[in-house]
Amino acid sequence: MENSGESQRPHLPVLYQEIIQAIQPGRKKRYVDLTLGAGGHSWGLLDASRPDGELLGLDVDPIALALAQSRLTEFGKQASTVLASYTRLSHQLSNKGWETVDGIVIDLGASSMQFDSADRGFSFREDGPLDMRFDPSSHLTAGDIVNNWDQDEIADVIFKFGEERRSRRIAAAIVKNRPFESTKELADLISKTQKGPNKSRLHPATLTFQALRIAVNGELDAIEQVLPQALEALAPGGRFAVISFHSLEDRIVKHFFRSHSRDQHDESLPFSPVIRKASIKLINRKPILPSAAEVNKNPRARSAKLRVIEKIVA
Ligand SMILES: C[S@@+](CC[C@H](N)C(=O)[O-])C[C@H]1O[C@@H](n2cnc3c(N)ncnc32)[C@H](O)[C@@H]1O
């Protein structure tokens, strides 16, 4: 492996070393990065599989895609990037003519770049439009939800995707005070619904903003859709690494991995025959967490959890 030097390497993404260790990149292998973002994990996979490892990277955000593309130019044809949702993984692989791959990475949620761009509307700390779309060509925005949906629908979104105990109170206040144009207006209103001092370390708008973002982008459905496609795409011995940032995401991943790591039986029949053989093994039973040093450098890493599986021959 040739070392191209620190200066070429983009800003380190969350759990960078852990991802490289999990995937164990090697020469002539094929990888997929389902969430390119700024291309940090992709860069690491390609760097560790020089000179002939190949990577396909996807993102729905054209700004992220352009940045990742420029960061990966040094790898030439080894890197290809496509503006596409990871929910279309199987289709993208057949377009590329790849039947199986040796490693897949998904790093869920919004990137720092997206959080820090006020005009994308992801952050309650910056003032911007109520947008929150990863894919700017999609139709639903956070503004559509808070300004047009029924109070009960808004409350359900905040409860289901934010696990926010104050969902009903917040939804009532939203409906009473709408329309909203900006993230700051909405965040200030949510802060006002808080009775007494804020005892949590979170800003009072954190869970509502998380919920709106998940709803706008259909994030949990997208995760459910991609997991089986990823298992299908892996070659025996191939690894799949998933970084999640909150319990709703992690729960889906944990249950899916657990269920596919065991033989499934039909308990309704005599002798409960096996109806699906285990197809993966868990590389880590407990999720891998960022080190204290990483969280210190990058506080956004604090809630990251990494789960890794390996495909076995069923
Ligand atoms: C946390 S960032 C990834 C950061 C990346 N690992 C890096 O090294 O910079 C998540 C990325 O996933 C993208 N994304 C979100 N939903 C997606 C989807 N359904 N398909 C493809 N990309 C998606 C976002 O636009 C964002 O750029």
The ligand as an SDF file (V2000), in Angstrom:
LIG
                    3D

 27 29  0  0  0  0  0  0  0  0999 V2000
  -23.1530   11.5820    7.5680 C   0  0  0  0  0  0  0  0  0  0  0  0
  -23.0380   12.0010    5.8760 S   0  0  0  0  0  0  0  0  0  0  0  0
  -21.8010   10.9270    5.2580 C   0  0  0  0  0  0  0  0  0  0  0  0
  -20.3940   11.4100    5.5020 C   0  0  0  0  0  0  0  0  0  0  0  0
  -19.3630   10.5510    4.8060 C   0  0  0  0  0  0  0  0  0  0  0  0
  -19.2800    9.2200    5.3550 N   0  0  0  0  0  0  0  0  0  0  0  0
  -17.9810   11.1880    4.7970 C   0  0  0  0  0  0  0  0  0  0  0  0
  -17.0000   10.4490    4.9500 O   0  0  0  0  0  0  0  0  0  0  0  0
  -17.8750   12.3940    4.6240 O   0  0  0  0  0  0  0  0  0  0  0  0
  -24.4970   11.3120    5.2220 C   0  0  0  0  0  0  0  0  0  0  0  0
  -24.7290   11.5670    3.7340 C   0  0  0  0  0  0  0  0  0  0  0  0
  -25.7920   10.7010    3.3080 O   0  0  0  0  0  0  0  0  0  0  0  0
  -26.5190   11.3410    2.3130 C   0  0  0  0  0  0  0  0  0  0  0  0
  -27.8130   10.6770    2.1890 N   0  0  0  0  0  0  0  0  0  0  0  0
  -28.8990   10.7980    2.9740 C   0  0  0  0  0  0  0  0  0  0  0  0
  -29.8960   10.0190    2.5270 N   0  0  0  0  0  0  0  0  0  0  0  0
  -29.4210    9.3700    1.4300 C   0  0  0  0  0  0  0  0  0  0  0  0
  -29.9740    8.4200    0.5300 C   0  0  0  0  0  0  0  0  0  0  0  0
  -31.2160    7.9510    0.6680 N   0  0  0  0  0  0  0  0  0  0  0  0
  -29.1930    7.9540   -0.4550 N   0  0  0  0  0  0  0  0  0  0  0  0
  -27.9080    8.4010   -0.6140 C   0  0  0  0  0  0  0  0  0  0  0  0
  -27.3390    9.3070    0.2010 N   0  0  0  0  0  0  0  0  0  0  0  0
  -28.0930    9.7870    1.2150 C   0  0  0  0  0  0  0  0  0  0  0  0
  -26.5860   12.7770    2.7930 C   0  0  0  0  0  0  0  0  0  0  0  0
  -26.8740   13.6550    1.7130 O   0  0  0  0  0  0  0  0  0  0  0  0
  -25.1920   12.9750    3.3950 C   0  0  0  0  0  0  0  0  0  0  0  0
  -24.3170   13.5480    2.4490 O   0  0  0  0  0  0  0  0  0  0  0  0
  1  2  1  0
  2  3  1  0
  2 10  1  0
  3  4  1  0
  4  5  1  0
  5  6  1  0
  5  7  1  0
  7  8  2  0
  7  9  1  0
 10 11  1  0
 11 12  1  0
 11 26  1  0
 12 13  1  0
 13 14  1  0
 13 24  1  0
 14 15  1  0
 14 23  1  0
 15 16  2  0
 16 17  1  0
 17 18  1  0
 17 23  2  0
 18 19  1  0
 18 20  2  0
 20 21  1  0
 21 22  2  0
 22 23  1  0
 24 25  1  0
 24 26  1  0
 26 27  1  0
M  CHG  2   2   1   9  -1
M  END
$$$$
